[in-house]
């Protein structure tokens, strides 16, 4: 009796576990959400299930990072803007140092393709909030 229940439980859970395992994910390694930091702020980008390639490189399942500072996600069907709120890392960089004024700031990562356009299934991190001294 115990074995059939165990097998049934594993079969019921495994599709849920596998569904999120294959999905690419962007995240901010550092700083952590809620951190109090000094400027310049070192931001380390994380990416799982996808590769990093410089802008202009047309290669399946790759992209490059864009750091969004104190702004919402842009239109995901258009090229990502390039300004102080939307910083491009087209060289394939996986971290940066950013000068930020004292106060509360939000950070988010959005992956772009070879032409700085978000992928069809957009890959972006959760928004984190930091306080700069």
C-alpha positions as CSV (number, residue, x, y, z in Angstrom):
1,X,0.0,0.0,0.0
2,X,2.8,2.4,0.9
3,X,4.7,2.0,-2.5
4,X,1.7,2.9,-4.7
5,X,1.0,6.0,-2.7
6,X,4.6,7.1,-2.8
7,X,4.8,6.5,-6.6
8,X,1.5,8.4,-7.1
9,X,2.8,11.3,-5.0
10,X,6.1,11.5,-6.9
11,X,4.3,11.4,-10.3
12,X,1.9,14.2,-9.1
13,X,4.8,16.4,-8.0
14,X,7.4,15.8,-10.7
15,X,5.7,17.7,-13.5
16,X,5.4,20.8,-11.3
17,X,9.1,20.5,-10.3
18,X,10.2,20.1,-13.9
19,X,8.0,22.9,-15.3
20,X,10.1,25.7,-13.8
21,X,13.4,23.9,-14.1
22,X,13.7,24.4,-17.9
23,X,12.6,28.1,-17.9
24,X,15.5,30.6,-18.2
25,X,15.8,33.0,-15.3
26,X,17.6,36.3,-14.7
27,X,18.4,37.4,-11.2
28,X,20.5,39.9,-9.3
29,X,23.2,38.1,-7.3
30,X,24.3,41.2,-5.4
31,X,23.2,43.4,-3.8
32,X,20.4,41.6,-2.2
33,X,16.9,42.9,-1.9
34,X,16.7,45.4,1.1
35,X,20.4,45.9,1.3
36,X,21.9,49.2,2.5
37,X,25.0,49.9,0.4
38,X,27.5,52.6,-0.5
39,X,28.0,54.2,-3.9
40,X,29.3,53.1,-6.2
41,X,27.1,50.0,-6.1
42,X,28.5,46.8,-7.5
43,X,25.7,44.9,-9.2
44,X,26.4,41.3,-10.1
45,X,24.0,39.8,-12.7
46,X,22.8,36.2,-12.6
47,X,21.4,34.1,-15.4
48,X,20.3,30.4,-15.4
49,X,19.2,28.3,-18.3
50,X,20.5,30.7,-21.0
51,X,23.8,32.0,-22.3
52,X,25.4,35.4,-22.4
53,X,26.7,36.7,-25.7
54,X,27.7,40.2,-26.8
55,X,25.2,42.4,-28.6
56,X,25.2,41.7,-32.3
57,X,25.9,38.0,-31.8
58,X,23.1,36.0,-33.3
59,X,23.1,32.7,-31.4
60,X,20.1,30.7,-30.1
61,X,19.4,30.8,-26.4
62,X,21.8,33.7,-25.7
63,X,21.4,37.4,-24.9
64,X,23.0,40.2,-22.9
65,X,22.1,42.1,-19.8
66,X,20.3,45.4,-19.4
67,X,20.1,47.0,-15.9
68,X,16.9,48.9,-15.2
69,X,17.4,51.6,-12.5
70,X,14.4,53.3,-10.9
71,X,12.1,52.5,-13.9
72,X,9.5,50.0,-15.0
73,X,10.1,47.3,-17.6
74,X,10.0,48.9,-21.0
75,X,7.7,47.7,-23.9
76,X,8.8,44.1,-24.3
77,X,8.1,44.2,-28.1
78,X,10.5,47.1,-28.8
79,X,14.3,47.6,-28.4
80,X,15.3,48.4,-24.8
81,X,15.9,52.2,-24.4
82,X,19.4,53.3,-23.7
83,X,19.6,56.0,-21.0
84,X,20.4,56.5,-17.4
85,X,17.5,54.3,-16.4
86,X,18.1,51.5,-18.9
87,X,21.8,50.6,-19.0
88,X,23.1,48.3,-21.7
89,X,25.9,45.8,-21.3
90,X,26.3,44.7,-24.9
91,X,29.8,43.4,-24.3
92,X,28.4,40.5,-22.4
93,X,29.4,41.9,-19.0
94,X,28.0,40.1,-16.0
95,X,28.6,42.8,-13.4
96,X,28.9,46.6,-13.2
97,X,29.6,49.4,-10.8
98,X,27.0,52.1,-10.7
99,X,27.1,55.6,-9.1
100,X,23.8,56.2,-7.3
101,X,22.7,59.1,-5.2
102,X,21.8,58.5,-1.6
103,X,18.3,57.2,-1.1
104,X,16.1,54.3,-2.1
105,X,16.5,52.8,-5.6
106,X,15.1,49.9,-7.5
107,X,17.1,47.5,-9.7
108,X,16.0,44.9,-12.3
109,X,17.7,43.0,-15.0
110,X,16.2,42.4,-18.5
111,X,17.9,40.2,-21.1
112,X,18.0,41.5,-24.6
113,X,18.8,39.6,-27.9
114,X,21.5,40.6,-30.5
115,X,19.5,43.7,-31.4
116,X,18.6,44.8,-27.8
117,X,15.0,43.5,-28.0
118,X,13.7,41.3,-25.2
119,X,13.2,37.7,-26.2
120,X,9.8,36.3,-27.3
121,X,9.5,34.9,-23.8
122,X,11.0,37.9,-21.9
123,X,13.7,37.0,-19.4
124,X,13.9,39.4,-16.5
125,X,14.6,39.4,-12.8
126,X,12.5,40.4,-9.9
127,X,12.8,44.0,-8.9
128,X,15.0,44.6,-5.8
129,X,15.0,47.7,-3.7
130,X,18.2,49.0,-2.1
131,X,19.1,52.0,0.1
132,X,22.2,53.9,-0.8
133,X,23.9,55.8,2.1
